[in-house]
Amino acid sequence: MKNIYTLLIILCVSAGAFGQVQKGDRFFNKGDYASAAKYYEVALRKNNSKEILGKLIDAYYLDQDYRSASIYLNQLVGQRFNDEDRTYDNEFNFKMFHVLNTTLDSDKGIDYLDIYYKNKGEDFDKVAGIKLLEDLMKKNPKFDATKSNISSEADDFGPVRVGDSVFFTSDRLNDDVLRTLFARRFKTTQRPFLDIYGVRVNDKNELAGEAVRLKQGVNSPLHDGNLCFNTAGDEMYLSRSAYKNGDSGKMFDEEQTNRVHLYKSVRIDGIWRDAERLSFVNENYSYMHPTLTRDGKRLYFASDMEGGLGGFDIYYVTVQLDGTYSTPVNLGPTINTIHREQFPFVSNTGDLYFATDGRLGLGLLDIFVAPLTVKGFTEPINLGAPINSKYDDFSLSYYSDNNGLYATNRSGKDDDIYSFVQTGEIITREFKTQFEVRDADTDELISDAAIQILGYQGKEVYSDRKEDAAPFQVPLTVDDYTFIASGDNHEEGRMDIQIRGVQTAPYVIKVKRIFTDSELALMKEKNLSKDLKVKDPSRFELLTDVNAPQVVEREGKLFMDVAPIYFDFDLHVVREDSRAVLDRLAAKLVKYERIKIKVSSHTDSRGPAAYNMPLSEKRAKSTFDYLVSKGIDASRIQYQGYGDTEPVINCPVGKCTEDDHQLNRRSEFEITGY
């Protein structure tokens, strides 16, 4: 009986918690996160489950009540809930990082970011992350930022300056008394829906008149948000809660969610006409935060459409000459992450400024810039303080080369408009790129390196000869290049490189030596040209082989420099002391299987020609037979006797010395093919 009562109590508690969760869900789905949190709090007291705890965290997080969110995040990551399964969604580690980064200690927040990436199986350098945050917290001397008195006690953001006027988005109470008193309020803020305002300002972006809500052609009964203009100022693109033209009702998607879509209004005769939804918009997704390039050919925006990396991604469409639009193009992982990328702005130089919470930064949404290059956008740069803070910083836009506006909720209360001046360059157009040329065998830096770098269509952008064996730097813009290097005694090496941003390691070409030290000495001794190795590598190889018998060149012909081959007087049998010489020759022929030779036998001038000629032929044949006996293919050897017809020393008969006779009595081994 006792167990039955216990079970009944549990069921009643669960049922009570379920009812509170349902009520909380209704408010959550309407965007009233503060009211949803109240019901989730009650439900959690009845049933301390992981699911309800997660809902409560999300409600406080989206309501920007980060201190309350941190209380329950600590409970979740500390596993203080009733579920037997102690794991929780990894995204809460990411939220914990943001909450701690905003409310407490960024070093502690980094610990949860480290956990988040490790759970995803991705690398994260925590030490480098802490160092980056420390650097970002220091005031960037390239910016001065000041709060503008355009801001009110309400949320004011999305500022765009045109001439002496600033247009912005606000949920402030306005000059329309009836609207202020009786219009519907947005449930999340209990304030009027967002509208677009315009106000005249001075050079310091201070009020020079009253802020005026734009007319019905631009503003609707629901939210109207970020906007941009074309350069002529007669076309306006804006974000708006999906709204049926000519009907006071909201437009809902398949999940009964009122999405945000992109609209365009045209000014004719000084009047902004009713805004029309852009043709590429799919009613089941949100499209917001438009920005137009200076030439009007591309419209950038943020969307959660299917096929993105996650959360909101930044896309663009091409604006055709006939006013139609291309299919949206996602900017890809260079810009987008699995989290939020929103509020794009394209400067006059084509650089992309945007806000994201998916990259390491000071707080929640931080403002980054991705420089435009010939290869597209490069790795985004966090602008740091004073532009960014521990809270949301977003919707930055320039109205001149160095002046602009943006929005922030660093006060922790509402969104305010800030004015800024850029006092220094923040984008590096050229990157000091490091190169090295090393020996392929020793890995040592080489001296006297000839360097060439080719750019687009093979155009030379850099060339030099480096006398010292040392790394060197070349400033290069983002593009594709070919790095070419060679040395006085090294072959040419080539490497295709891509410059996309700051370099982390040098580009290294390892070049092969053309000549060894012994080859250089032998080349000097034999007076060989350095280009022989390239022009006739086989000939070079033979001439620089130091093993006996060496190959020598005489009058353009190659010969084996073989020691004298001796025969006994009046005999043609190879003597024992000459066999060792021929053995070395045979070994050389085995090593170089492609070599063919001609054996020429000569006698001295003593004795009649009828005697010398057949004797020389027999000696040549004996040499041939000996080499064949050592395994040399007979087809590789020619032989011929010349008697005394081709003496080396032409001396008169009877007056030759013994040395002269010795020089004339010889065998020659000419290389006839290799």
C-alpha positions in Angstrom: 0.0 0.0 0.0 2.8 2.4 0.9 4.4 1.8 -2.5 1.1 2.6 -4.2 0.9 5.9 -2.4 4.5 6.8 -3.3 3.8 6.0 -7.0 0.7 8.2 -6.9 2.6 11.1 -5.5 5.3 10.7 -8.2 2.7 10.6 -10.9 0.9 13.7 -9.5 4.2 15.6 -9.3 5.1 14.6 -12.9 1.7 15.6 -14.2 2.0 19.0 -12.4 5.4 19.5 -13.9 4.2 18.5 -17.4 1.4 21.1 -17.2 3.9 23.9 -16.3 6.2 22.8 -19.1 3.4 23.0 -21.6 2.6 26.5 -20.5 6.2 27.5 -20.6 6.6 26.0 -24.1 3.7 28.1 -25.4 5.3 31.3 -24.2 8.7 30.1 -25.5 7.4 29.5 -29.0 5.9 33.0 -29.0 9.3 34.5 -28.1 8.2 35.5 -24.6 11.2 33.9 -22.9 10.8 35.7 -19.6 7.3 34.3 -19.1 8.4 30.8 -20.3 11.2 30.8 -17.7 8.7 31.4 -14.8 6.8 28.3 -15.7 9.9 26.2 -16.3 11.1 27.3 -12.8 7.9 25.9 -11.3 8.2 22.8 -13.3 11.8 22.2 -12.2 10.8 22.4 -8.6 8.3 19.6 -9.2 10.6 17.5 -11.4 14.3 18.2 -11.4 14.9 16.6 -14.8 17.6 17.3 -17.3 15.0 18.2 -20.0 13.3 20.9 -17.9 16.6 22.2 -16.7 17.7 22.6 -20.4 14.5 24.4 -21.3 15.0 26.8 -18.4 18.6 27.5 -19.4 17.5 28.2 -23.0 14.8 30.6 -21.8 17.1 32.7 -19.6 19.9 32.6 -22.3 17.6 33.9 -25.0 16.1 36.5 -22.7 19.7 37.6 -22.1 19.4 37.0 -18.4 22.9 35.5 -18.2 23.3 35.5 -14.5 20.1 33.4 -14.0 21.2 31.2 -16.9 24.6 30.7 -15.2 22.9 29.4 -12.0 21.1 26.6 -13.9 24.0 25.9 -16.2 26.2 25.2 -13.2 23.5 22.8 -12.0 23.4 21.0 -15.4 27.2 20.7 -15.9 27.5 19.7 -12.2 25.0 16.9 -13.0 22.6 17.9 -10.3 19.5 16.5 -11.8 17.5 13.3 -11.3 18.1 11.5 -14.6 20.2 8.3 -14.4 21.9 9.3 -17.7 24.4 11.9 -16.4 25.4 13.2 -19.9 24.0 16.5 -21.3 24.0 18.2 -24.7 27.4 19.5 -25.7 25.9 22.8 -26.8 25.4 23.7 -23.1 29.2 23.7 -22.7 29.3 26.3 -25.5 26.6 28.4 -23.7 28.5 28.0 -20.4 31.6 29.5 -22.1 29.5 32.5 -23.2 27.8 33.0 -19.9 31.0 32.8 -17.9 32.8 35.0 -20.4 30.1 37.6 -20.0 29.5 37.5 -16.2 32.6 36.2 -14.5 36.0 34.9 -15.5 36.9 34.4 -19.1 39.7 32.0 -18.1 37.1 29.7 -16.5 34.9 30.1 -19.5 37.7 28.9 -21.8 37.7 25.6 -19.9 34.2 24.9 -21.1 35.0 25.9 -24.6 37.9 23.4 -24.4 35.4 20.7 -23.3 33.1 21.7 -26.1 35.7 21.3 -28.9 37.1 18.1 -27.4 33.6 16.5 -27.3 33.3 17.4 -31.0 36.7 15.8 -31.7 38.2 19.1 -32.8 41.6 20.6 -31.8 41.6 23.7 -29.5 44.6 25.4 -28.0 43.4 26.7 -24.6 46.6 28.6 -23.9 46.5 30.4 -27.2 42.7 31.1 -26.6 43.4 32.8 -23.3 46.2 34.8 -24.9 43.9 35.9 -27.7 41.2 37.0 -25.2 43.8 39.0 -23.2 44.9 40.8 -26.4 41.3 41.5 -27.5 40.5 43.0 -24.1 43.2 45.6 -24.5 41.9 48.8 -26.1 42.6 48.7 -29.8 44.4 52.0 -30.6 43.0 51.9 -34.1 39.5 52.7 -32.9 37.8 55.4 -30.8 34.1 54.6 -29.9 31.6 56.8 -28.3 27.9 56.3 -27.3 25.6 58.4 -29.5 22.7 60.4 -28.0 20.6 58.8 -30.8 20.1 56.0 -28.3 17.1 56.0 -26.0 15.9 53.9 -23.1 14.6 51.4 -25.6 16.5 49.1 -28.0 18.1 51.0 -30.8 20.3 49.3 -33.4 21.1 48.8 -37.1 22.3 52.4 -37.7 22.9 53.4 -41.3 24.0 57.0 -42.1 23.1 58.6 -45.4 24.2 62.2 -45.8 23.2 64.1 -42.6 20.6 61.5 -41.6 20.9 58.3 -39.6 18.3 55.5 -40.1 18.0 52.9 -37.4 15.7 50.3 -35.8 14.0 50.9 -32.5 11.2 49.7 -30.2 10.9 53.1 -28.6 7.7 54.9 -27.8 7.0 57.2 -30.7 5.1 60.3 -31.7 2.1 58.3 -32.8 0.0 58.6 -29.6 -2.7 56.2 -30.6 -0.1 53.6 -31.7 1.8 54.1 -28.4 -1.3 53.6 -26.3 -3.2 51.0 -28.1 -0.9 49.1 -30.5 0.0 45.5 -29.8 3.1 44.9 -27.8 5.8 42.3 -28.6 5.5 39.6 -25.9 9.2 39.2 -25.4 9.8 42.8 -24.5 6.3 44.1 -23.7 7.3 47.1 -25.8 6.1 48.2 -29.3 7.1 46.2 -32.3 10.4 47.3 -34.0 10.1 50.1 -36.5 12.5 52.0 -38.7 13.3 55.7 -37.7 15.3 58.5 -39.3 17.0 61.4 -37.6 19.2 64.3 -38.6 22.6 64.4 -37.0 25.7 66.6 -36.9 29.3 65.6 -37.7 29.7 63.8 -34.4 26.5 61.7 -34.9 24.7 63.7 -32.3 21.0 64.6 -32.6 20.2 67.6 -34.8 16.5 67.0 -34.7 13.8 64.6 -33.5 13.8 60.9 -34.5 10.9 60.3 -36.9 9.2 56.9 -37.5 9.1 56.2 -41.3 5.7 56.0 -42.9 3.5 52.9 -43.6 5.2 52.1 -46.9 8.3 51.0 -44.9 7.0 50.2 -41.5 4.3 47.5 -40.9 2.2 46.5 -37.9 4.9 43.9 -37.0 8.7 44.1 -36.7 10.6 46.1 -39.3 14.3 45.9 -38.8 17.8 46.3 -40.3 17.9 48.1 -43.6 20.3 49.3 -46.3 20.1 51.6 -49.3 21.5 51.7 -52.8 24.0 54.4 -53.6 21.3 56.6 -55.3 19.3 56.4 -52.1 16.0 55.5 -53.9 16.0 51.8 -53.1 15.7 50.3 -49.6 16.1 46.7 -48.6 14.8 45.8 -45.1 14.1 42.9 -42.7 10.5 42.5 -41.7 8.3 40.0 -39.9 6.6 38.0 -42.7 3.4 40.0 -43.4 0.7 39.5 -45.9 0.5 42.5 -48.2 -2.9 44.1 -47.9 -3.8 42.0 -44.9 -3.2 42.7 -41.2 -2.4 39.1 -40.5 1.0 37.5 -39.9 2.5 35.0 -42.4 3.3 31.7 -40.8 5.5 28.8 -41.9 4.8 25.1 -41.8 5.6 25.1 -38.0 3.3 28.1 -37.4 6.3 30.4 -36.8 6.2 34.0 -38.0 9.5 34.2 -39.9 11.6 37.3 -40.8 11.8 38.0 -44.5 13.6 40.5 -46.8 11.6 43.2 -48.5 12.3 46.1 -50.9 10.8 49.5 -51.0 11.3 52.1 -53.8 11.1 55.8 -53.4 9.1 57.6 -56.1 8.5 61.3 -56.0 9.9 61.4 -52.5 7.5 58.8 -51.2 8.6 55.3 -50.1 6.2 52.8 -51.8 4.9 49.7 -50.1 7.7 47.2 -49.5 7.5 43.9 -51.5 9.0 40.6 -50.5 12.0 39.5 -52.5 11.4 36.7 -54.9 14.0 34.2 -53.7 12.6 34.2 -50.1 11.2 30.8 -49.0 8.5 31.3 -46.4 9.7 28.4 -44.3 13.0 30.2 -43.4 14.1 33.5 -42.1 16.1 36.1 -44.1 17.4 39.2 -42.5 20.0 42.0 -42.1 20.5 43.0 -45.8 23.5 44.9 -47.1 24.2 46.0 -50.6 27.6 46.3 -52.3 28.6 49.7 -53.6 28.0 48.7 -57.2 24.6 47.3 -56.3 25.4 43.9 -57.8 25.4 41.8 -54.7 23.0 41.7 -51.8 24.3 40.0 -48.6 22.1 38.8 -45.8 21.7 36.3 -43.0 19.5 33.2 -43.1 18.8 29.9 -41.4 17.7 28.3 -44.7 18.3 24.6 -45.3 21.8 23.6 -46.4 23.8 26.0 -44.2 26.4 25.2 -41.7 24.1 25.8 -38.7 22.3 28.5 -36.9 22.3 31.6 -39.1 24.7 31.8 -42.0 25.7 34.7 -44.3 24.6 34.4 -47.9 24.5 36.6 -51.0 22.5 36.9 -54.2 23.5 38.5 -57.4 21.2 41.4 -58.4 20.6 41.0 -62.1 20.3 43.9 -64.6 16.5 43.2 -64.9 16.0 43.4 -61.2 15.8 39.7 -60.6 18.0 37.7 -58.2 20.2 34.7 -58.5 20.0 31.6 -56.2 21.4 32.4 -52.7 25.1 31.4 -52.3 26.4 30.4 -48.8 29.8 32.1 -48.0 31.1 28.8 -46.6 33.3 27.9 -43.6 35.7 30.7 -44.1 32.9 33.0 -42.8 30.2 30.7 -41.4 30.2 28.4 -38.4 27.6 26.0 -36.9 26.4 29.0 -34.7 25.2 32.5 -35.5 26.6 34.7 -38.3 24.5 37.8 -38.7 24.4 41.6 -39.5 26.7 41.6 -42.5 28.0 44.9 -43.9 30.2 45.3 -47.0 32.6 48.3 -47.0 33.5 50.4 -50.1 36.7 48.3 -50.4 34.5 45.1 -50.5 35.5 43.9 -47.0 32.9 42.0 -45.1 32.0 43.0 -41.5 29.7 40.8 -39.6 28.7 39.6 -36.1 29.1 36.1 -34.8 29.0 34.1 -31.6 30.6 31.1 -33.3 34.2 32.3 -33.0 36.4 33.0 -30.0 35.6 36.5 -28.8 35.1 38.8 -25.9 31.4 38.0 -25.3 28.4 36.9 -27.1 28.1 38.4 -30.6 31.5 40.0 -31.6 32.1 42.0 -34.7 34.7 40.6 -37.1 36.0 41.7 -40.5 36.9 39.4 -43.4 39.2 41.2 -45.9 38.3 40.8 -49.5 41.0 39.5 -51.8 41.3 38.3 -55.4 40.5 34.9 -54.0 37.5 35.9 -52.0 37.2 36.6 -48.3 40.0 35.6 -46.0 40.1 34.5 -42.3 38.0 36.9 -40.2 39.7 39.3 -37.8 38.1 40.1 -34.4 38.0 43.9 -34.0 38.5 43.6 -30.2 37.8 46.4 -27.7 36.6 49.1 -27.7 34.3 48.0 -30.6 33.6 44.6 -28.9 32.6 44.0 -25.3 31.5 41.1 -23.1 27.9 41.4 -24.4 26.4 41.6 -27.9 28.1 43.9 -30.4 26.6 44.0 -33.9 25.2 45.9 -36.9 28.4 47.8 -37.8 28.4 50.1 -40.9 30.7 52.7 -42.3 29.5 55.9 -43.9 33.0 57.2 -44.8 36.4 55.6 -45.1 37.1 55.9 -41.4 33.8 56.7 -39.7 30.9 54.5 -38.8 28.2 53.4 -36.4 27.3 50.1 -34.7 25.1 48.8 -31.9 25.9 47.1 -28.5 24.1 46.0 -25.4 27.2 46.4 -23.2 25.1 48.2 -20.7 23.4 45.0 -20.0 20.0 46.7 -20.3 19.2 47.6 -23.9 20.8 48.0 -27.3 22.5 51.3 -27.9 24.0 53.0 -30.9 27.7 53.9 -30.8 29.7 56.1 -33.2 33.3 55.2 -34.0 36.4 56.6 -35.8 39.0 54.3 -37.3 42.4 55.8 -36.6 44.6 53.1 -38.2 44.7 50.3 -40.7 43.1 47.1 -39.4 43.4 45.0 -42.5 46.7 43.7 -43.8 46.7 43.7 -47.6 50.2 42.3 -47.9 51.5 39.4 -45.8 55.2 39.0 -45.1 55.7 35.5 -46.4 58.8 33.6 -45.4 60.7 31.3 -47.7 63.7 28.9 -47.4 65.8 27.1 -50.0 67.5 24.0 -48.6 69.7 21.2 -49.9 67.6 18.1 -50.6 70.2 15.7 -49.1 71.6 17.7 -46.1 68.5 19.8 -45.4 70.9 22.8 -44.9 70.1 26.3 -46.2 72.0 26.9 -49.4 73.9 30.1 -50.4 73.8 31.8 -53.8 70.2 30.9 -54.4 68.4 32.3 -57.4 64.8 33.2 -56.5 61.8 33.9 -58.6 58.1 34.2 -57.7 55.5 34.2 -60.5 51.9 35.4 -60.1 48.8 35.5 -62.3 49.5 34.2 -65.8 53.1 33.6 -65.0 53.9 37.3 -64.4 57.0 37.8 -62.4 56.3 39.6 -59.1 59.7 39.0 -57.4 63.2 37.9 -58.3 66.6 38.1 -56.5 69.8 36.2 -55.8 70.5 35.4 -52.2 74.2 35.3 -51.4 73.7 34.2 -47.8 72.4 30.9 -46.6 69.4 32.3 -44.7 65.6 32.5 -44.8 64.1 35.5 -46.5 60.7 37.3 -46.6 58.7 38.6 -49.5 55.5 40.8 -49.0 52.7 39.1 -51.0 49.0 39.8 -51.4 46.4 37.1 -51.3 46.7 35.1 -54.5 48.2 31.9 -56.1 51.9 32.0 -56.9 54.7 29.8 -58.1 57.9 29.8 -56.1 61.0 28.9 -58.1 64.5 28.5 -56.7 67.9 27.1 -57.8 71.5 27.4 -56.9 75.0 27.7 -58.4 75.3 23.9 -57.8 71.6 23.0 -57.4 68.9 22.1 -59.7 65.8 24.2 -60.1 62.9 23.5 -57.8 59.2 24.7 -58.1 56.4 25.0 -55.6 52.8 26.2 -56.1 51.7 28.3 -53.1 48.5 29.9 -51.9 48.6 33.1 -49.8 45.4 33.4 -47.9 46.5 35.3 -44.7 49.1 35.3 -42.0 51.6 32.6 -42.6 52.3 30.0 -39.8 55.3 28.3 -41.4 57.8 29.1 -44.1 57.5 27.7 -47.7 60.5 25.5 -48.2 61.9 24.3 -51.5 64.5 21.4 -51.3 66.7 21.4 -54.3 69.0 18.6 -55.4 72.7 19.2 -55.8 73.9 19.1 -59.4 77.5 18.1 -58.6 79.2 16.4 -55.7 82.5 17.8 -54.4 84.5 15.1 -56.1 82.6 15.8 -59.4 83.5 19.5 -59.1 87.2 18.7 -58.6 87.2 16.2 -61.5 85.3 18.7 -63.8 87.9 21.3 -63.0 90.7 18.8 -63.7 89.1 17.6 -67.0 87.8 21.1 -68.0 84.2 19.9 -68.2 81.4 22.5 -68.7 78.7 22.7 -66.0 75.9 22.3 -68.5 77.2 18.9 -69.7 75.3 17.1 -66.9 72.0 18.5 -68.3 72.9 18.3 -72.0 74.4 14.8 -72.0 74.0 13.2 -68.5 75.4 9.8 -69.6 78.6 11.3 -71.0 78.9 13.3 -67.8 78.5 10.2 -65.7 81.2 8.4 -67.6 83.7 11.3 -67.5 83.2 11.8 -63.8 83.4 8.2 -62.6 86.6 8.1 -60.7 86.9 4.3 -60.6 89.6 2.8 -62.9 89.7 2.7 -65.7 88.6 6.3 -66.1 87.0 7.7 -69.2 88.9 10.4 -71.0 88.0 12.7 -73.9 90.4 13.2 -76.8 89.4 15.3 -79.9 85.7 14.8 -79.1 86.0 11.1 -78.7 85.7 9.0 -75.5 88.3 6.4 -74.5 88.8 4.1 -71.6 92.1 5.2 -70.1 93.5 1.7 -69.8 97.0 1.0 -68.7 99.3 -0.6 -71.4 98.3 -4.2 -72.4 101.6 -6.2 -72.8 102.3 -9.1 -75.0 105.5 -11.1 -75.1 107.7 -10.4 -78.1 106.4 -11.9 -81.3 103.4 -13.3 -79.4 99.7 -12.4 -79.1 98.7 -14.0 -75.8 97.7 -11.5 -73.1 100.4 -11.5 -70.5 99.6 -12.3 -66.8 100.5 -8.8 -65.7 98.0 -7.3 -68.2 95.1 -9.5 -67.2 94.5 -7.4 -64.0 94.1 -4.3 -66.2 91.6 -6.0 -68.5 89.7 -7.4 -65.5 89.1 -3.8 -64.3 88.0 -2.9 -67.8 85.5 -5.8 -67.8 84.1 -4.7 -64.4 83.5 -1.2 -65.8 81.7 -2.7 -68.8 79.5 -4.8 -66.5 78.7 -1.6 -64.5 77.8 0.3 -67.7 75.8 -2.2 -69.7 75.0 0.3 -72.4 78.7 1.0 -73.3 80.0 -0.4 -76.6 83.8 -0.3 -77.4 86.3 -0.7 -80.1 89.6 -2.4 -79.3 92.4 -1.1 -81.5 95.8 -2.7 -81.4 99.0 -0.9 -82.7 102.6 -2.0 -83.1 105.8 0.0 -83.3 107.5 0.6 -86.6 110.1 -2.1 -86.2 109.6 -4.9 -88.5 107.9 -5.0 -91.9 104.3 -4.0 -92.4 103.5 -7.5 -93.6 104.5 -8.8 -90.1 103.1 -6.0 -87.9 99.6 -5.9 -89.4 98.6 -9.5 -88.7 100.4 -9.4 -85.3 98.3 -6.4 -84.3 95.1 -8.1 -85.5 95.9 -11.2 -83.5 96.6 -9.1 -80.3 93.3 -7.2 -80.8 91.5 -10.6 -81.2 93.2 -11.9 -78.0 92.0 -8.9 -76.1 88.5 -9.3 -77.5 88.5 -13.0 -76.5 89.7 -12.2 -73.0 86.9 -9.7 -72.4 84.2 -12.1 -73.7 85.6 -14.8 -71.4 84.8 -12.4 -68.5 81.1 -12.3 -69.5 81.0 -9.3 -71.8 78.5 -9.7 -74.6 80.6 -10.0 -77.9 78.1 -7.7 -79.7 79.4 -4.9 -77.5 83.0 -5.2 -78.7 84.6 -4.4 -82.0 88.3 -5.1 -82.6 90.8 -4.2 -85.3 94.6 -4.3 -85.7 96.4 -1.3 -87.3 100.0 -2.5 -87.3 102.2 0.5 -87.4 100.0 2.6 -89.6 98.7 5.0 -86.9 101.7 5.9 -84.7 101.4 8.3 -81.8 105.0 9.5 -82.4 106.0 10.0 -86.0 109.7 9.4 -85.9 112.0 8.6 -88.8 112.7 4.9 -89.1 115.8 3.9 -87.2 115.7 7.1 -85.1 112.8 6.3 -82.7 113.8 6.0 -79.1 112.7 3.0 -76.9 110.1 5.4 -75.3 108.8 6.3 -78.7 108.4 2.7 -79.6 106.6 2.0 -76.3 104.1 4.8 -77.0 103.4 3.6 -80.4 103.1 -0.1 -79.3 99.7 0.3 -77.6 96.1 -0.8 -77.4 93.2 1.7 -77.4 89.7 1.3 -76.2 87.4 3.8 -77.8 83.8 4.1 -76.6 81.6 3.9 -79.7 78.2 4.0 -77.9 76.8 4.8 -74.5 
